[in-house]
Amino acid sequence: MHVRRTRLEGVLLFVPEPHRDDRGLFTRTFDARLAAEHGLDPNSFVQDSQSRSRQGTIRGMHGRSGRGEAKLVRCARGAILDVLVDARPGSPTFGEHLSTRLDDESFHTLYVPPGLLHGFQALTEQTDVCYRIDREHDPAEDLAVRYDDPDLKIDWPLPVSAISARDMSAGSWAELRERLSR
C-alpha cells in the first residue's frame, strides 16, 4: 500500500496493492502504521458506518462545524464519484472541489480531513460505501450545501435518481461561505 497526496491540502489517497489469483483477491484496506507515517492518528477513529445506494443516488454535500470531522471513505461494493469541497476559510484551496472515483476494483481509500464537505454519486446499481469517522455525529453541527450549487459547478456524471429531502433543501455555497467567514 502506498499513499498519494492530492491537490487539496491534507487530502490523502491510500492505494492498496491487491493480490489477485484464481481464487479472487486479497487486499489491505487500512494500515495503521502507514496512516501514522502520514500524520493521522489511527486510534482517533471512533465510528464505522456504511451506506447502500442505488445507481444515480447522490448523498451530500455534508460537513461538520466546530472542529469538523475527519473520515476515511472507501467503496466496498460498486463504484462512486466521491466529491470533496474545501470549506476551510484559511486554506489556499478554499472553495475548490476534488472528484475521485472510488470502487471495488482498486480499493482506494480517501482520507478527508476536518473542514471539507463530502458527497458522492453511486455509479453502479448497488453501491456500498464505508466510512471510518473520528467523532460521534452531532446533528447540531451539520453543514450542507446543495449538490448542484451553481458556484461549485460539480460535474455529476449521471442523472440524479434519488436524493434526500434534506439534501434537496440544503443551502448555497455562497451562504455557507459567508457563515464561515464570520
N, C-alpha and C positions, 0 to 999 in steps of 0.2 A: 504494500500500500504506500502511496505517496500523496503529497499534498500540493495543490496548486493555489496560488493566490489569484484573486480576481481583481477587476478594476475598481470595485467598491472596497474601500478600506476596511480591513478586518474580516471580510467575507472569504471563507476558505472552501475549497472543493476537495474532499477526501476521495481519492481514486484507488479502489482496490484492484488487485490482480487475480481475478477468479481462476481457479484451477478447473479446467474442463476435461472430461474424459467420457468414455462410453456410458458411464452411469449418470452423467449430468454435470454438475459443478459443485464446487465448494468455494466460499469466499468469506473473508472477514468483512463485517460491516461497521466495526468500531475497534479502535486500538487506543487504549488509554495512554500508553507511553507516547505514541505519536501525537495525540491531542495535546498532551502536556508540553511536548517539544515545541509546539506552535502556540503556546501561551494560553491554552484552555485548561481549566481545572475539571478533570473528568468526574470528580466527586460532586461537582456543583449541580449536576443534572438530577432533578428530583422527581420527574414525572415522565412517563412514556405514554403516548397517545397514538391512536390510529384512526384514520378516516377512510371510508369507502365511497367512491363516487362513480357515476356513470359518465360515459363519453360526452364531452361538451360542457360538463359542470364546471363552474368557476366558484372557488372559495377564496374570499379575500376582497380587498386588501386590508389586512389586520395588523395591528401593532399594540403596544402597551405604553402607557405614560409612566411617570415616575422613573424608576431605574431601568425600565424597559424589560426585555425578555430575550434571552439567548436561546437558540434551539439548533438542533441537528435535524435535518429533514432528508428523508430518502423515500424512494418509491419502491415498495416491496412487491407490487404486482402491477403490471401495465406500464403506462408512461404518462408523464405530466410535463407541461411547460410551467416551471417554477419561476415566479417573478418577485424580485425584491425592489423596494424603493427606499433610498436613503433619506430618512426623516430626522437625521441628526443635524441641527442647525449649524454647528461649527465645522461640519465635515466638508472637505473640498469637493465631494461628490453629492452634496445635499441636493435633493430633487431629482437625481438621476436614477434610472432603473436598470436592472440587470435581469436578463431572461436566461434560464438554464434548463436544458432537458434533463430530467431525471427519469430513469427507467429500470426495469427488472432484468436488463441485459448487461448494463455497465455497472450497476450497483453503486453509483456515485452517491456520496452524502454531502449535503451543503450545510456549512456552518453559517448561521445567521446571527450576527452579534446584536446586542440590545440597540434599540433605536431605529430599526428598519421595519418597514411594512412588508408583509409577506402575503402572497396569494398564489394560486395555481389554477390551471385548467387541465382537466382529465382528457388525455388524448386517445385513450383506449376504452373499450366497452366496460370493463371493470377495472378500477384503479384503487389500489390501497396505498396510502401514504402514512409513513410512521414518523413521529416527532419525538425527540428527546428534549425536554424543556427544563430550564434551570430555576423555575419558580412556579409556585402554585398559581392557578388562574384567579384573578380578582376582577370581576366584571366592572367594578367602578373605574378601572384603569384602561378599559378597552378604547382603542382608537380604530377608526375605519375610514377609508376613502373609497369612493365608487371605483369599481374595476374599469369603467370606461371613461374616466375623467379626461376631458379634452386637453388639459395641461400636461398630463403624464404621457399621453399618446402610446399606451401599451398596445402592442400588436398581438392580439389573441388569435391563434391560428384557426380555430373552429367557431362556428356559430354557437351561441350560448344555449345549452339545452336545459339547464337548471341553475338557479341561483337563489339564495335565501332572501326573504323579505328584508332582513337586517342589512344584508349586503346591498340590496337594491336601494335602500333608503340612506345609505352612508353619505356623508358629506363630501365636499370637494377638496381637492388638494390645496387650493387657494385658502380655504377656510382653515384647514389644518396647519398650513404653513404660517398663517397669521397667529394662530393659537400657540404654536411652538416658539414663535419669536418673542412672546411676551415674557 
